[in-house]
Amino acid sequence: MAQAIDRSFKIALYLLVLTGFGTLASTGSLDALAVIGVGLALLFRGFQLLTHREFAIPESVTNYLTLIYITVYFADYFLVSRSFLTATVHLVLFLIVVRLFSQQRPRDHYFLATLSFAMVLGAAVLTVDSVFLFSFAIFLLVAVITFILMEMRHSVAEDHTRAQDPRESAPYRQFGYALLASAPTFMLLILAGGSIIFFVLPRVSSRYLTAYSASNDLAIGFSDRVTLGRIGQIQQSTAVVMHIQIKNDDLGMYDLKWRGVALSTFNGQVWSNPSAQTNLPGSGEGTYSLLASSHDAALPATVRSLHYRVLMEPIGTNVFFLTERPQKIQGNYRHVSTDDGGAVYNLDLDHPIGLYEADSELPDPDQSDLHLAGNTVPQGFDQYLRLPDLDLRISRLAEEVTASAPSNFEKAQALENYLRSRYGYTLELPSTSPRDPLAYFLFERKAGHCEYFASAMAVMLRTIGIPSRIITGFRTGEFNDLSGEYVVRASNAHAWVEAYFPGYGWISFDPTPGGALATRSGWSHLLLYFDVASSFWREWVVNYDVGHQRALGHDATQTSRRFLDNLRSWLSRQYDALLNSARKTQHRISESPGHWIAGALGGSVFLVIVLNIRNIRDALRSRFLRQHPDRAPQQSAALWYQRMVRRLARRGWRKTPSQTPRDFVLAIQEPLLQQKVETFTQAYESARFGHSVEDALSLPSLFEEINNTQGS
């Protein structure tokens, strides 16, 4: 038994280390060298366990390796990774590999288990993805099995020299099955108890882990300075960026653009936003009224009010993504600002962007009115007309395309349609960076992604005197009908153009081919459910704070109160219905009491018969068998003997359960009665066990003789 437990423990401890490393590696934060090196070491250890080949590093060698790695650690910290966190992770991985091949004493096993937990803890800091939940559940299952085996191994350590009998393999197999069956139960109980504690425990901080999100391509792509080609790099990824839920939209009816930053200055390769930010005054509930740009104008058109809720992934940007003409924003943020381009920023370092709600007024302008917009440029719009040194072909192309358009709005439409119809869309980036990216796009490659289309249109608009700027943000993504949310991915990153028309404000144009259509691909239901789980994980676990706890408590209180109110209403309705039924019954009885009494008596008799149908059936059968012993001598004999025993009990001679029929005969002290009972018993046994019909027929007369015998 000791050998079976010891081998099971070694396998479980190995799996514990393997799942801990897998959880850490799944975050994507480990470098390739660490993943490959530790992965090969774990594979070799697994091969050892499968082939029963043990290889242990001597303790002296282990000590030397540890001392040597101290030097490597400082070299890693100061010269290679230059990061304390990365160098420390490498140190932990080194210790795991060394201890994995030198585990000899119990303290080594405890140390390995502790390092495995440290890897899981590190993964919790490095990721906020829902994959961590599944990885942690597997780790917890293996940990339960490992610590059960560790305790069992410790308890039988004194019997480690006992050899295993091959004939006892079945009990070991049963032991393994029992362990595998009980461990998931313990894991589920631990998760359930931990969940209760997590949701009930008072929150003292909020969104702690999201503060550790490192800057990435998404953050750079939506900053105040964007290089041409950056958004194309972002579109290569399918990572989820945000979930958007629009009020009263259960069918995915909207195809919207989610505005990030407006970029107005272009130097030929880089767009930037020089606008200064203005702090927004907020109410005490985290609501901010969004100030419109001083150059915006109210459109003489109908508008649609839209309320939406956005759950952002930790992509490292402080920009709120909002649809057109936002009116207000609400969230747990203490410092919010805006700029002249309409971008809204979160300056609250303690609360990175996670969950927020907003209201927008979607304009629906009348294009016939826009044709009448003036061609003059208001004062203060110089930054939206400024151009770098350009290839002369660009301005000539703009004039050629718009030559027949009478108004500025129609010129903008002509440029939009020209770019859409004459150029191709591709995410493949040029192999080399051209000196003039726009000229290369317009006259040589004639294919690109949204950034090139938007930049080309904005620049050509400026060459013909129309103020313009480009907007970076996202297009509406896939609609998950299970959660009622739009799933926006990095591949939905987009850039488009806004042109200014006096009296009407900034109007959006999208020159990218297919840019006005949302890219929706049919998800399998499995992926839809996974997305719902990921969204729940982000909002109710990673971003769980005082506000969520208050909302959860409020919902629980409202639900309980609603349940009690419904229960009280149901009981009241049932009582009223019962009372009305009783009143109607009383009225009917008072009108014809005779019929009701007869009916009640008949119903009572019928009910008594139904409830005693089995007893009545048994009584009739017993009577039949007693009257016809020849039909079933065995059953008849048993019935007559029971009747005889009951009759003698009335006369004071009771048969105990432990007495045999013969013992009962000897217990009777009246000679004459004893003789009659003995004769009856002989006939009973002959009929009961000998199937004698003749003796069965004699039992009624013998019973009468016993019944007529007078006591002495």
Secondary structure, 3 states (H helix, E strand, C coil): CHHHHHHHHHHHHHHHHHHHHHHHHCCCCCCHHHHHHHHHHHHHHHHHHHHCCCCCCCHHHHHHHHHHHHHHHHHHHHHHCCCHHHHHHHHHHHHHHHHHCCCCCHHHHHHHHHHHHHHHHHHHHHCCCCHHHHHHHHHHHHHHHHHHHHHHHHHCHHHCCCCCCHHHHHHHHHHHHHHHHHHHHHHHHHHHHHHHHHHHCCCCCCCCHHHHCCCCHHHHHCCCEEECCHHHHHCCCCCEEEEEEECCCCCCCCCCEEEEEEECEECCCEEECCCCCEECCECCCCEEECCCCCCCCCCCCEEEEEEEEEEECCCCCCEECECCCEEEEEECCCCEEECCCCCEEECCCCCCCCEEEEEEEEEECCHHHHCCCCCCCCCCCHHHCCCCCCCHHHHHHHHHHCCCCCCHHHHHHHHHHHHHHHCEECCCCCCCCCCCHHHHHHHHHCEECHHHHHHHHHHHHHHCCCCEEEEEEEECCEEECCCCEEEEEHHHEEEEEEEEECCCEEEEECCCCCCCCCCCCCCCHHHHHHHHHHHHHHHHHHCCCHHHHHHHHHHHHHHHHHHHHHHHHHHHHHHHHHHHHHHHHHHHHHHCHHHHHHHHHHHHHHHHHHHCHHHHHHHHHHHHHHHCCCCCHHHHHHHHHHHHHHHHHHCCCCCCCCCCHHHHHHHCCCHHHHHHHHHHHHHHHHHHHHCCHHHHHHHHHHHHHHHHCCCC
